[in-house]
């Protein structure tokens, strides 16, 4: 399967090339799962009239996820399969945003089965930036006819939503009806839910849309109860917040729920979490080698850059130095930030950096601190450069064409680790010091 093209900063090429920062550090790297073609317009998620108009508009498109697996084209799994309201209406109804958030909270009834989580993802509004271009074929999104474009105040473009169609409790006829409709060959069906744990072959722009939906659905499913009081929570703000209601209509009358500490604070809301994770290409003191490590579960000869979670009260640079020393024993001096990558498995933000080892004993490898790595080695830049051409692949797949058994294997182009190693062998880390 061909490697999907990585996203670029769309429609900003001229500004990028003229930027003094680009002249000094090179063009910005947009990693896989970033570069969404949608404008999230997050400030409109709580505006009921906007959501109702966008949801019911003929140009609205819906991404369906079943157990976090996205619906894709049956004959091309690199393309998401977006459906219309007609194909999902049996589960969502035709007006799920009829009530305001205030009314939803006031009329909360714990005895009623909650409806599916519906996310507002954003608007494909690039027609505002480029008249005549109402959608980007490069992003795999549909082109809309001028007369069919959704308009709301100053915004124009196709609205995009995501719906969790996972059958709940094994008995959800509405969800099963939707699933049958989109996966059964017919007028509009024939798509499939991509069941892979990692979907790294999507078109890059669509991968960003999927990543956004996956992370938020996963967060909603993991947080059905309040972390403070343990009572059920309610999804609001078009799927991007959860609230602990103060009252309950179960039984037909309003009763106060047991006290919750969140109700005595400024905001009685729970927000999605993002876990900062550092990932780093470490260069030797003389700039001729890269430090790579491997875990026991990886294929033979497979290595990658080191990585680890950032801890509270720790800067990114400190986290890089700590993780490298704990996992490999190598001591790192200067650290330079390179780029970042959203990683929705389930909610990490990979913060990419390049660091340089301290000379002498600072480069000595010692694996006795943390048993996470099976091995760590210094690899010459030329060996890494060759592996980036002939030895990359997704986990579980064969290496790229030209690979010779026994040679170094590396993560694919869609992984930020690959981009960090590429930056080092191409001299970015040297240029960033000029």
C-alpha positions as CSV (number, residue, x, y, z in Angstrom):
1,X,0.0,0.0,0.0
2,X,1.5,3.4,-1.0
3,X,2.5,5.7,1.8
4,X,0.0,8.6,2.1
5,X,1.4,12.1,1.4
6,X,2.0,14.1,4.5
7,X,0.0,17.2,4.9
8,X,1.4,20.6,4.1
9,X,0.3,24.0,5.4
10,X,-2.4,24.5,2.8
11,X,-2.7,27.8,1.1
12,X,0.2,29.3,3.1
13,X,3.1,28.4,0.9
14,X,3.9,32.0,-0.1
15,X,3.8,33.2,3.5
16,X,5.9,30.3,4.6
17,X,8.6,30.9,2.0
18,X,8.8,34.6,2.9
19,X,8.9,34.0,6.6
20,X,12.2,34.9,8.4
21,X,11.7,31.8,10.6
22,X,11.4,29.6,7.6
23,X,14.5,31.0,6.1
24,X,16.4,30.3,9.3
25,X,14.8,27.0,10.4
26,X,13.3,25.6,7.2
27,X,9.6,25.0,6.4
28,X,7.3,23.9,9.2
29,X,6.7,20.1,9.4
30,X,3.1,19.0,9.5
31,X,3.0,15.4,10.8
32,X,0.5,12.7,10.1
33,X,-2.8,13.2,12.0
34,X,-2.3,17.0,11.8
35,X,-3.3,19.3,8.9
36,X,-7.0,19.0,9.1
37,X,-8.8,20.7,6.1
38,X,-11.7,21.7,8.5
39,X,-12.1,24.9,10.4
40,X,-13.2,23.8,13.8
41,X,-14.9,27.0,14.7
42,X,-15.0,25.8,18.3
43,X,-16.7,28.9,19.5
44,X,-19.9,27.8,17.7
45,X,-20.2,24.4,19.4
46,X,-22.5,25.7,22.0
47,X,-24.7,27.8,19.6
48,X,-27.8,25.7,19.2
49,X,-29.2,27.5,16.1
50,X,-25.9,27.1,14.3
51,X,-25.7,23.4,15.1
52,X,-29.3,22.7,14.1
53,X,-28.9,24.5,10.8
54,X,-25.6,22.8,10.0
55,X,-26.8,19.3,11.0
56,X,-29.8,19.4,8.7
57,X,-28.2,21.2,5.7
58,X,-28.0,19.1,2.5
59,X,-24.2,19.7,2.4
60,X,-23.6,18.2,5.8
61,X,-21.4,15.1,5.9
62,X,-21.1,12.5,8.6
63,X,-18.2,10.3,9.6
64,X,-19.3,7.1,11.3
65,X,-17.2,5.2,13.8
66,X,-18.0,1.8,15.2
67,X,-15.9,0.8,18.2
68,X,-13.5,3.6,17.1
69,X,-13.1,2.1,13.7
70,X,-13.9,4.6,10.8
71,X,-16.1,3.9,7.9
72,X,-14.0,3.8,4.7
73,X,-14.5,3.1,1.0
74,X,-14.6,-0.6,0.4
75,X,-12.4,-0.4,-2.7
76,X,-10.0,2.2,-1.2
77,X,-9.4,2.1,2.5
78,X,-7.2,5.2,2.3
79,X,-10.4,7.2,1.8
80,X,-13.0,7.9,4.6
81,X,-16.6,7.2,3.6
82,X,-18.7,10.3,4.5
83,X,-22.5,9.8,4.5
84,X,-25.5,12.0,4.5
85,X,-28.0,12.7,7.2
86,X,-30.4,10.3,5.5
87,X,-28.1,7.4,6.1
88,X,-27.6,8.1,9.8
89,X,-31.0,9.6,10.7
90,X,-32.4,6.4,12.1
91,X,-29.9,6.7,15.0
92,X,-29.5,10.5,15.5
93,X,-33.0,11.7,14.6
94,X,-33.3,14.8,12.4
95,X,-32.8,17.4,15.1
96,X,-30.6,16.1,17.9
97,X,-29.6,19.7,18.8
98,X,-33.2,20.9,19.4
99,X,-32.6,21.5,23.1
100,X,-30.2,24.1,24.4
101,X,-27.5,22.9,26.7
102,X,-29.2,24.6,29.6
103,X,-32.4,22.6,28.9
104,X,-30.5,19.4,28.5
105,X,-29.0,19.8,31.9
106,X,-32.2,21.0,33.5
107,X,-34.2,18.1,32.0
108,X,-31.6,15.4,32.6
109,X,-33.1,12.0,33.3
110,X,-30.7,9.2,34.3
111,X,-33.4,6.6,33.7
112,X,-33.3,7.3,29.9
113,X,-30.8,5.7,27.7
114,X,-28.5,8.5,26.4
115,X,-28.5,9.0,22.6
116,X,-25.3,8.5,20.5
117,X,-22.5,11.0,21.0
118,X,-22.6,13.4,18.0
119,X,-19.5,15.5,17.4
120,X,-19.3,18.7,15.4
121,X,-16.0,18.5,13.6
122,X,-15.9,21.7,11.7
123,X,-16.6,23.4,8.4
124,X,-14.8,22.9,5.1
125,X,-14.7,26.7,4.5
126,X,-11.8,27.1,2.2
127,X,-14.0,28.7,-0.4
128,X,-13.6,31.9,1.7
129,X,-9.9,31.8,1.1
130,X,-10.0,30.7,-2.5
131,X,-13.2,31.7,-4.3
132,X,-14.4,28.9,-6.6
133,X,-12.7,26.2,-4.5
134,X,-15.5,24.9,-2.4
135,X,-13.7,21.8,-1.3
136,X,-10.3,20.3,-1.7
137,X,-10.0,17.2,-3.8
138,X,-6.5,16.8,-2.5
139,X,-8.0,16.3,1.0
140,X,-10.4,13.7,-0.3
141,X,-13.5,15.9,0.5
142,X,-16.5,16.3,-1.7
143,X,-16.8,19.3,-4.0
144,X,-19.9,21.2,-3.3
145,X,-22.0,23.1,-5.8
146,X,-22.1,26.8,-5.2
147,X,-25.9,26.9,-4.6
148,X,-25.6,24.0,-2.1
149,X,-23.0,25.6,0.2
150,X,-24.0,26.0,3.8
151,X,-23.9,29.6,5.0
152,X,-24.0,30.9,8.6
153,X,-23.3,34.6,9.2
154,X,-19.7,35.0,7.9
155,X,-19.0,31.3,7.4
156,X,-19.6,29.3,4.2
157,X,-18.8,25.7,3.5
158,X,-19.8,22.1,4.2
159,X,-20.4,21.1,7.9
160,X,-18.8,17.9,9.1
161,X,-20.0,15.8,12.0
162,X,-19.0,12.4,13.4
163,X,-21.4,9.9,15.0
164,X,-20.6,7.0,17.2
165,X,-22.7,4.1,15.8
166,X,-21.2,1.5,18.2
167,X,-24.1,-0.8,19.3
168,X,-24.5,-0.4,23.1
169,X,-25.2,-3.4,25.3
170,X,-25.4,-5.6,22.3
171,X,-29.0,-4.5,21.7
172,X,-29.2,-1.3,19.6
173,X,-31.5,-1.8,16.7
174,X,-31.1,1.8,15.5
175,X,-27.3,1.5,15.4
176,X,-27.5,-1.9,13.7
177,X,-29.8,-0.4,11.1
178,X,-27.4,2.3,10.3
179,X,-24.5,-0.1,10.1
180,X,-26.4,-2.4,7.8
181,X,-27.4,0.5,5.6
182,X,-23.8,1.8,5.0
183,X,-22.1,-1.6,4.7
184,X,-24.6,-3.5,2.6
185,X,-24.3,-3.2,-1.2
186,X,-27.0,-1.0,-2.6
187,X,-27.8,2.6,-3.6
188,X,-25.6,4.2,-0.9
189,X,-24.0,1.2,0.9
190,X,-21.0,-1.0,0.3
191,X,-18.5,0.7,2.6
192,X,-16.6,-1.1,5.4
193,X,-15.4,-0.2,8.9
194,X,-11.6,-0.3,9.0
195,X,-10.9,-2.5,12.0
196,X,-7.1,-2.0,12.3
197,X,-5.9,-0.7,15.6
198,X,-3.9,2.0,13.7
199,X,-5.1,3.5,10.5
200,X,-1.9,4.9,9.0
201,X,-2.9,4.6,5.3
202,X,-5.6,7.3,5.2
203,X,-5.1,10.4,3.1
204,X,-3.3,12.8,5.5
205,X,-6.0,15.4,5.7
206,X,-8.6,12.7,6.3
207,X,-6.4,11.1,9.0
208,X,-6.6,14.4,10.9
209,X,-10.4,14.4,10.7
210,X,-10.5,10.7,11.9
211,X,-7.9,11.4,14.7
212,X,-10.1,14.3,16.0
213,X,-13.2,12.1,16.0
214,X,-11.5,9.1,17.5
215,X,-9.9,11.0,20.3
216,X,-13.2,12.6,21.4
217,X,-15.3,9.5,21.1
218,X,-12.7,7.6,23.1
219,X,-12.7,10.3,25.8
220,X,-16.5,10.3,26.0
221,X,-16.7,6.6,26.4
222,X,-14.0,6.6,29.1
223,X,-15.8,9.3,31.1
224,X,-19.4,8.3,31.6
225,X,-19.1,9.2,35.3
226,X,-18.0,12.3,37.2
227,X,-14.4,12.0,38.5
228,X,-15.5,14.0,41.6
229,X,-18.7,12.3,42.8
230,X,-19.0,9.2,40.6
231,X,-22.5,10.1,39.2
232,X,-23.3,9.8,35.5
233,X,-22.3,12.8,33.3
234,X,-23.9,14.3,30.3
235,X,-22.2,15.0,26.9
236,X,-22.6,18.7,25.8
237,X,-21.0,21.2,23.6
238,X,-21.4,19.1,20.5
239,X,-19.5,16.2,22.1
240,X,-16.5,18.2,23.4
241,X,-17.4,18.6,27.1
242,X,-19.2,16.7,29.8
243,X,-21.2,18.1,32.7
244,X,-22.4,16.7,36.0
245,X,-26.1,17.8,36.2
246,X,-27.3,19.1,39.6
247,X,-30.8,17.5,39.3
248,X,-32.4,14.4,37.9
249,X,-35.9,13.9,36.4
250,X,-35.8,10.1,36.9
251,X,-39.2,9.0,38.2
252,X,-41.1,11.9,36.7
253,X,-40.2,14.6,39.3
254,X,-37.1,16.8,39.8
255,X,-34.8,15.7,42.6
256,X,-31.4,17.0,43.6
257,X,-28.5,14.7,43.0
258,X,-26.0,14.2,45.7
259,X,-23.5,17.0,46.2
260,X,-20.5,17.3,43.8
261,X,-17.4,19.4,44.3
262,X,-17.5,20.6,40.7
263,X,-20.7,22.5,41.3
264,X,-19.0,24.8,43.7
265,X,-16.4,25.9,41.2
266,X,-16.4,28.4,38.3
267,X,-17.1,25.7,35.7
268,X,-19.0,22.5,36.2
269,X,-17.5,20.9,33.1
270,X,-15.1,18.2,32.3
271,X,-12.8,18.7,29.3
272,X,-11.0,16.2,27.0
273,X,-7.5,15.4,28.2
274,X,-4.4,15.5,26.1
275,X,-1.3,13.7,27.3
276,X,2.0,15.4,26.4
277,X,4.6,12.9,25.2
278,X,8.2,13.8,24.2
279,X,9.8,11.9,21.3
280,X,13.4,12.7,20.4
281,X,16.2,12.1,17.9
282,X,19.4,12.2,20.0
283,X,22.6,13.1,18.1
284,X,26.1,12.1,19.2
285,X,28.4,14.9,20.5
286,X,30.3,14.9,17.2
287,X,27.1,14.9,15.1
288,X,27.8,11.7,13.2
289,X,25.4,9.2,14.9
290,X,21.8,8.9,16.1
291,X,20.7,7.1,19.3
292,X,17.9,4.5,18.6
293,X,16.2,1.9,20.8
294,X,14.0,-1.1,20.4
295,X,11.3,-2.8,22.4
296,X,11.0,-6.5,22.8
297,X,7.7,-6.7,20.9
298,X,9.0,-5.1,17.8
299,X,10.0,-7.0,14.7
300,X,13.6,-8.1,14.3
301,X,16.1,-5.3,13.4
302,X,13.4,-2.6,14.1
303,X,14.5,0.5,16.0
304,X,13.1,3.9,16.6
305,X,13.7,7.1,18.5
306,X,13.2,7.2,22.2
307,X,10.0,8.6,23.7
308,X,8.1,9.0,27.0
309,X,5.4,10.8,28.8
310,X,6.1,14.3,30.2
311,X,5.5,14.6,33.9
312,X,3.8,17.4,35.9
313,X,6.1,20.3,36.7
314,X,8.5,19.4,34.0
315,X,9.5,21.4,30.9
316,X,9.7,19.7,27.5
317,X,13.5,20.0,27.5
318,X,13.7,18.5,31.0
319,X,11.4,15.6,30.0
320,X,13.7,14.9,26.9
321,X,16.8,14.7,29.1
322,X,15.1,12.6,31.8
323,X,13.5,10.1,29.5
324,X,16.7,9.6,27.5
325,X,18.8,9.1,30.6
326,X,16.3,6.8,32.3
327,X,15.8,4.5,29.2
328,X,19.4,4.5,27.7
329,X,21.8,6.1,30.3
330,X,22.8,8.7,27.7
331,X,23.0,12.3,29.0
332,X,21.7,15.1,26.8
333,X,22.7,18.7,26.7
334,X,21.0,21.1,24.3
335,X,17.5,20.3,23.1
336,X,15.7,21.9,20.2
337,X,12.0,21.5,19.4
338,X,11.2,20.3,15.9
339,X,7.5,19.6,15.4
340,X,4.5,17.9,17.1
341,X,2.0,15.2,16.2
342,X,-1.5,14.5,17.5
343,X,-1.6,10.8,18.4
344,X,-5.2,9.7,19.1
345,X,-4.4,6.3,20.7
346,X,-5.9,7.4,22.9
347,X,-5.0,11.1,23.5
348,X,-1.3,11.9,23.2
349,X,0.4,14.9,21.7
350,X,3.8,13.8,20.5
351,X,6.3,16.7,21.0
352,X,9.2,16.1,18.7
353,X,12.7,17.3,19.6
354,X,16.3,16.9,18.6
355,X,18.9,16.7,21.3
356,X,22.6,16.3,21.4
357,X,24.5,14.0,23.8
358,X,27.2,15.3,26.1
359,X,30.6,14.2,25.0
360,X,32.7,11.4,26.7
361,X,30.8,9.5,29.3
362,X,27.6,11.3,28.4
363,X,27.4,9.0,25.3
364,X,27.7,5.7,27.2
365,X,24.6,3.5,27.0
366,X,23.3,1.8,30.2
367,X,20.0,0.0,30.1
368,X,19.8,-0.8,33.9
369,X,17.5,2.1,34.9
370,X,14.3,1.3,33.0
371,X,13.5,-2.2,31.6
372,X,11.4,-0.7,28.8
373,X,14.0,-1.1,26.1
374,X,15.5,-4.4,25.0
375,X,18.4,-2.6,23.3
376,X,19.8,0.9,22.4
377,X,22.5,1.7,19.9
378,X,24.3,4.5,18.2
379,X,23.8,4.3,14.4
380,X,25.8,6.1,11.8
381,X,23.9,8.8,9.9
382,X,24.5,7.0,6.6
383,X,23.0,3.8,7.9
384,X,19.9,5.7,9.1
385,X,19.7,7.5,5.8
386,X,19.7,4.3,3.9
387,X,17.1,2.7,6.2
388,X,14.8,5.7,5.7
389,X,14.9,4.9,2.0
390,X,14.8,1.1,2.0
391,X,13.8,-0.1,5.5
392,X,10.6,1.6,6.6
393,X,7.1,0.2,7.1
394,X,4.2,0.0,9.5
395,X,4.4,-2.6,12.2
396,X,3.4,-6.0,10.9
397,X,4.1,-5.1,7.3
398,X,7.1,-5.9,5.1
399,X,9.9,-3.4,4.7
400,X,10.0,-1.1,1.7
401,X,11.4,-2.2,-1.6
402,X,15.2,-2.6,-1.6
403,X,15.5,-3.7,2.0
404,X,18.2,-6.3,2.7
405,X,17.5,-8.8,5.5
406,X,19.6,-7.9,8.6
407,X,19.6,-4.2,7.8
408,X,18.1,-1.5,10.1
409,X,14.3,-1.1,10.0
410,X,12.5,2.1,10.9
411,X,9.0,3.4,11.4
412,X,7.1,4.7,8.3
413,X,7.0,8.3,7.0
414,X,3.7,8.8,8.8
415,X,5.4,8.5,12.2
416,X,7.0,11.6,13.7
417,X,10.0,9.4,14.7
418,X,10.7,9.0,10.9
419,X,10.4,12.8,10.4
420,X,12.8,13.5,13.3
421,X,15.4,11.1,11.9
422,X,15.0,12.5,8.5
423,X,15.5,16.0,9.9
424,X,18.8,14.9,11.4
425,X,20.2,13.2,8.4
426,X,19.2,16.2,6.2
427,X,21.0,18.6,8.5
428,X,18.0,20.4,10.0
429,X,19.5,20.2,13.5
430,X,22.6,22.0,12.3
431,X,20.7,24.7,10.5
432,X,18.6,25.3,13.6
433,X,21.7,26.4,15.4
434,X,22.8,29.0,12.9
